[in-house]
Amino acid sequence: MGARHDVFLKDDGQMTCGCLGASTGTPFVASFGWESVRPNIDLKTQTVVAFAQTGPCQDAPADADGPSYRGYVQEGNDIVVLLEAARAGKPNVSGAIVPRPPVGGRLLLRPFTKALPYGKGADGSDCTLLDNGSPPQSSAPSVAAQGLAPPLGGEESDEPKALVRVDVRRLEPDQPSFEDVNAPEEFREEEPTSLRDGFFLRATLSGEYSRLSLAMDGPDSSLTGLGVGFAAYIGGAMAPGSVFGVVIGGQSTPNPTATSGDTEAETDGRMSFVRVGLFGDLYPWETNNFHLGLEAAYLSRFFSGATVATEDAVGFGLRPYLGYDFWISSKSSLGFVGGFLYGRLWEPDTANAFPGSARIATQLLQPSLALSITYH
């Protein structure tokens, strides 16, 4: 229930009034276009509304970019959809799911302020999109023939039908206009994708470049190389699209290159890193799978089989990242994640007379590109 950013009007709609065309009915009315999966609604108590400006509108504000949904109010049995002017920099909401008026009620369009033309008839009254009067007689087109659910208390049968006859525009006398469309029951197998509002699990496999700089007196020293990393993210959503949790990851670089001043040599060992920390991941837009996040982690570095004269080290790091997901099922997605880890690690100064009383600082720079699989 409420605003829908993913529905739009494909034609002039079932009626034109107040500088706009509009349609209402089930999500399967031919006038509606959807940028995502059609929603499932309660056909007896809810209806979809979509609208669009029809040509130039002389009375619209100069900076208006067509009508946009503001909200709805109920006045007796009438449901009144309020329309405002869309403007640059604000989302243009061209539709909504609202309560369907009961028998005897109407679905009206009304400008949010009196100065606006959207939803205002020629005589200044509200535009009537649906008049849900008494249940129709057998000689009149049924409410189902308008792509609508049966009126509350009506005589329409709940018996499932494979196909319904849907009127895609208002009928003119002696000019029936019908189109065969799939009944809602046929679409319910198409499960909508997740709202990203529950348990979260992601695994990544990445290629990474590591540069470990040793902050010591004398010439600059560093270890560099390409490696492979992995990470697991486990958490949950605090709100739809906002995820927090724990990350555990590791990376290994075989035979890193040791550089000291102008001298460069390949080592025969393996440089590895482990990180354990917290992460936050945000999907800013409901209908877009772009996401961004930040990790704050404890870092550990160690060497195996190496001839590098350095000790293991521990420290902390921050890793911002950006990614994009592609749905492969209603709750699972594959994607790409690019990140950059900056870390500061310290190792004991073994030359000091009192081991542990002094530390050697090292700096880690580690860009990466990962393939991800996410369950959410």
C-alpha angles and dihedrals in degrees: 000000000000139000119004120200092184103061126082139169114256096192140009090294132222093308141009122217137142098015093309145084120222142181135190135190141082121343087259099064109129092234092065124088120193128205091196137020114316110255124239112239137178099263093202098052106023137055136183120238124194129173143172138183113266108216126311116346112208096195096048119109114267093244095044119121098197131286123321132190114258102172141280139262132197118230109183106304092340123100111208118200111206119215129198133182116272114227136190112279094026125090114261105224107197099179149014146191109244137169113283110237115247123239108303094025132105137218107228135186117215134174113248090229127028092240093064122088098207110113094002117126125219090266092048094257126126118277112250111222096171132013104196096193128154118333108279123257120242091258094057127073109272122240087247086061087065093055091257135126117255113276116262107271091014128136099244114132122243090213108130115246127197092216135019130195109240127192105219096191138019113289119246119206111282090358109099114183116191134165128191111236132169115272117241092252090067093056099048091086087069099087114206118239121259122281088220092241106127143041114354128205127168133171124191135192113196147180111225141185115212129197116183113188120197113217100213137135113269129032120357112272128195145160118219137175150126120269147161125254140185135193140183123209119197122179148100142249120270086190132355107296096008114102131182129179151110127307127201118184146156140194134194129197116191120213098355118202114249116213127187115172106308094341119100130179138164116240125217098224139079127255114207137182132196124193130189121179151104129298140191122202125190131194101195097191126049095215098037124076095209112122140176133197150169133224127201109192147170109240132209125186127192141162130224125197090353130148090203111122098227137108131237113272141201133200147123136283145186123217122187116189144180128206148166128215132207116205115237094171138359092282106016132075142176121216153145127262127192119193145166123214120202115187142172117207133178131207128189118266099236092188090065117103090232110045112224094020091099131035135204113224122219129187124217124203113182124169116185144180118206142187109225138196117196135190113196 
